[in-house]
């Protein structure tokens, strides 16, 4: 199984995580050129060689309007981002306009919704009223978009991370001086193994925490793995310990089970349209599966069981979506196991454009399926049915072997 392991012994910031992934790429310079083509407004990415404690790695510079983000007196540098007080709708508009796949856009949006939910709980106001400060700035949006873009290119089957070092002391941000980890960071790292250590300052930023929360499937020690590539993403401050995130890509034994949560609610006062809308919002919040079942309720009333299957990282966001978009007064939670086939994604360059094929295998079964978004794009471009697009793709892939 293709496994990405992230060593967060010096925390996690957006630019450090991106730089670590960049070093895993077969052509890092080509990946930077691709990043500069995704269309984050006024943003230019640059790959810069860096050394910490005798270890060489990469710093990913993000310049907005020709100016690089600056670092504060303490911690990493996220809380000195170019100040842009953006609401979630404004950020959604920027993400929707990027020249990336629908999958990258969806991941980036889910990460910002995790951030919005964390800020909402910290400040005690609805998500719609949240105005991002540091994490709403263009350089933070650039970090989120870049990480999602690079993760799609790497396409690991699973992501494992070490316990996260968050730092200690205080950090200055838009709201004043706050304890480390900052409140939003602490909320995002609920149920994640973290520790402080002796270093004064913020080692894990809200953006870094949200990226880990969304992509990491398991936190713990490095598994037994055959490593194929190693990347070092460097921070800008110097400490006695190398200030970097280390990423290792390799193969592990196939683990065909994963822990998931069933979140369920019974409702008897919602229309079919309202239930459909709620189901879409649950998917957007990060649910793996959403489905309904007709049920009988008290007083002999017919009702509907609405259930979402979620991974640990998206559980809180999906819970919030349940209460926001349904009439339920309570949501039941059951922790369970899911048996899954191992999955890989191969990209094929064809006359129809880049086409991704998902391959699943295990339990004596092998399946291949073209990514729906690619089929839909081809069908729209040629004004043909999805089935016709699938037939064209099959011919193209067979032609190119």
N, C-alpha and C positions, 0 to 999 in steps of 0.2 A: 504494500500500500504506500502510495506517495505521501510522505509526511513532511510537514514544515514544523520545525521546532524553534520557538523564540525564547531566547535567554534574556529575561528582563531583570537581571541582577542589578542593573543601574537604572531601573525604571523603564518608561516608555513614553516617548513624545512622537507626534505625527511624523516629523521630518526624519527622525532617527529610524523609525520603523520602515519608512519608504526607502531610505538609503540602504538599509540592510537587505531589503528585497531586491533593490537595484543591483546589488553585488551578486545576487544569485542568477541574474539574467545571462544568457549566452552572449548577448551583445548589449552591455550596459549603455554605451553611447547611443546606439540605435533606440533603446528604450527611452532615453531622455529626449531624443528627437520626437519620438511618438508622443511623449507627455506634452511637449510643447505644441503639439497639434490637436490636443483635445479641446482647446478653446476656453480655458478658465480666463475670464476677462482680465486684461492688463498683467497677467502673470507669466513669468519666464522661469523655467527650471534650469539649474546648472549643476552638473556633477563635479564636485571638488574633492581632490585627494586630501586626506586628513590622517593625522597620527596621534594616538593617545597611549601613553605609557609604553611606547615602543611597538605598538600594534598599528598597522596601516589599515585604513578603511576609507569610507566615503561619507562626505557630508553633502546632503542635497540642499542646495541653496534655492530659496524661493524669493524672487524679486517681484514686487508689485509696483508698477509704474517706474521701473528702473531702480527701486530702492529695496534693499534686503531687510527682512525682519530683524529687529534688534533684541538683544537679551537684557533682562532686568538685572538688578543687583543680586537676586537670589534665584536659585532653581535653574530650570532650563529657560526657555524663552517664550513660551506660548502666551504668557500674560502681557507681553509687550507687542502683540500683533498690531498691525495697522487697524486703528479703531474704526470699526464699522458696526453700528448697532442695527443688526438685521433681524427681521422676524422670519419665522419658518417659511412663510409663503414666498418671501423674496429669495431665500436660499433654494427653495424648490424650483423657482423659475430659472436660476442660474444653472442648477444641476440638469434640468430638463433640456437646456440648450447646449450641453456638452456634446462633442463629437465622439461618443463612446457607445458601447452596446447598451441595450436596455437592462441587461444584468448589472452592469457597472452602475448605472443610474439608480437602479433599485437598491443596491447595497449602500450606496452613498446616502440615499434618502433615508434608509432605515437607520443608519448611523446618526444622522442629524435628528431623527425622531427620538432615538435613545437619549441624545444630548438634551433635546427639548423636554422630554419627560423628567430627566434628572433636574434640570433647572426649574421646572414647574414645581416639583416636590420640595426643592430647597427654598424657593421663594414664596411658595404657597399661593400660586396664581395659576389660572388655566394655561394650557399649552399655547393656545391662540394668542395670549397676551405676552408670551415670553419674547423678549428682545435680546438676542445673543450679543455679547460684547466681544471678548477675545475669540471665541469659537465661531463667531459670525463673520470674522474678517476674511478677506480674500485669500490670504496666505494659509489660513486654517482650512478653508474650502479646498484650496489647492492640495493640501496634505491628504485630506479625505479622498478626493477624487483620484489622486495619484496612487494611493494605497489600494483602492478598489480596482483600479486599472491594472496594476502590477499583479495583484492576487489573481485576477482573471487570466493573465498570461501564464502564471505559474501553475494554476489549477491543481493545488494539492487536494488529496482525498480527505485529509484531516489536518487540523492545526492544533498543536499542543504548545503550551507556554509554561515557563517556570513560575513559581510564586513571584509576585511583583513587588519590587522595592519602591516605596513611595516617597522616601525622604522624611524630613522632620523639620520642626520650626514653623515659620510662617512664610506666606507669599503675598505680595501686593498685586491686587487685580482691580478691575473697574469698580467693585463694591467696597474696596478698602483692604485692610490687612486681614488675611484669613489664615486659619491653621492649615498645616499640611497633614494629610491630603486635603485639597480644597473640597468644600462640601459636595459639589457636583461630582468630583472625581470619586470621593468616598462612596457616594450613592451608586455610581456606575460599577464600582468594584465590590458591591454586595455579593456575598457568597464566593468571592474569589480570594484565594490565599494571598495575603499581602503582609508586608512588614516595613518598619520604619528605618532602622539603622542609625548610624551616627552622623551621616552627612546632613548638614543644615541646608534646607532648600527643597524645592519641588522637583522630584525626579519623575513622577508620573503625572502627565497633564490630562485635562478632561478629554481632549481629542485622542490621546494615546489610550486612555481607559476605554473610550467608546469603541475604538478599533479592535481592541482585544476582546471586549465584551461581545462584539458582533461575530468576529471570525473564529475565535478560539473555541474549540470543542471540548478541551480538557486542560486543566491546570495541574502541574505536578512535575516530577523529575523527568529528565530526558529518557525516552524509551530506548530499548535495544533497537538500533537502526544502522543501516549501511549508508553513510553520508556520501553524497555525490558533490555537494557544493556548500560553501560557507560564506556568509556575508557579514560585514561589520558596518553598522550604521552609526556614525559618530555624532555626538552632541557638540556644542560649542564651548562649554565650560571645561576646565581642567580640575581633576581631583586626584587623590592618591591612587584611586582605582580607575581603570580605563572607562571613560564615560561613553558607553556604546550599548547598542542592542545587537546581540549576535543572533543571526538566523542560520539554521542548518536545514538543508533539504536532503532527503534520502528516502530509503525504503524501509518499512517496518512490516512485521507479520500482519496479515489481514485480521482485523478485529471486526467481526460481523455483528456486534451488538453495540447499542448506544443508549444512554439514558435520556428519556424524553418525559414530558409532562402532559397529561390530559387535563385541559381546562374546559369545564362544562357548565352550562346554565340551561334551565328550563324556562321558557317564556310562553305565555298564552295571549298576549295582547299586542303582538307585532304583525304587521302585514307582510306578505311575501316580498314586496319591494324593500321594506325596511330590513328584513332578514338578509336579502341579497346584498344590500348596501353594507350591512354590518359584516358579512362574510368577507367582502372585499377589503374592508378596513383591517380585519384580523390578519389577512394575508399580508397587507402592507406593513403591519406592525412586526411581521417576522414569523408568523405561524408556518409550520411545514405542511400541515393539512388542516382543512376546515370542512366540516360537513354537518348536515342536519338530519334528524330522525324524528318522525312523528311519534308523540307520546301522549298518554292519558294523564291528566293532572287532577288536582283536588276538585271537588264539586262536579266531577264527571266532565270537566272541560277538556277538549282536545288542545294539545299544545305542541311545541317544537323543542327538541333537545338540540342545542347548538354547541358543537364541540370543536376545539382547536388543539392540535398536537404541536407542541413547541419545544425548542431546546432551551437549556438553562439561561443562555444569554439574552433571549428575547422574551422570557416569561413575564417580566414586569411590564414591558411595553404592551404585550398582548392582553394582560389583565386590565391595564388602563383602557385599552380599546374596547374590551367587553363592557366595562361600565359606562364608557362614553357613548357607545353606539347601540346598546341594547337597553331594554327596560328592566333587566334583572336586578335584584337586590343582593345577589350573592353568586359567587363562582366557586365551583368545587375543583379541587386539584388532586390528581393522582400521579405519583411518580411511577414510571414503568420502563420497561426495556423494549427496544425496537430492533429487530433483526433486519439487517440491510445487506444488499449486494455491494461489493466494492465498485466505485465509479471513477472513471477517468474521462477526460475530454480531449479529443484530438481536433486540431484545426487544419482544414484543407483549403489551399488556395485554388480556386476554380475560376472559370470564365463567368460564373455567376457571383463572384466575390468570395470573401472568406466564409467558409461553412464549417460550423462546429458539430462534431458527432460525439454523442455521449455513449460510452461503452460501460455496461454493467455486467459483473460476473460473480459467481459464487454458487455454492450448493449444486454444482454441476450444470449451471445455467449461464449462457452468454447472450447478451442482448445489445443491439446497437440502435440508436435513434438520433435522427438529425434534430438539432436544437430548434425548438418551435419558432423563436424570434427570427432565426435565419430563414426558415421556410416562409414565414409571414412576409418578411422583407422582399424575398424573391417573387412571391405571389402578387404583392402590391405593385412592384416595379414592372411586372410583365402582364398584369391584369389577368391572372389565371387563378385557378383553384389551388388550394393547399395540396391536394393529391397530385395535381400536375406538377407543382413545384417540387414535391418529393421525388417524383419520377425523373425530373431533369437533374436533380442533385445526385441521385443514384447513378445515372449515366455518367455524369461528370467525374464522380469519385472513381468509378470503375475505369474510366478512360485514363485517369492519372495514376491508377494502381493503388 
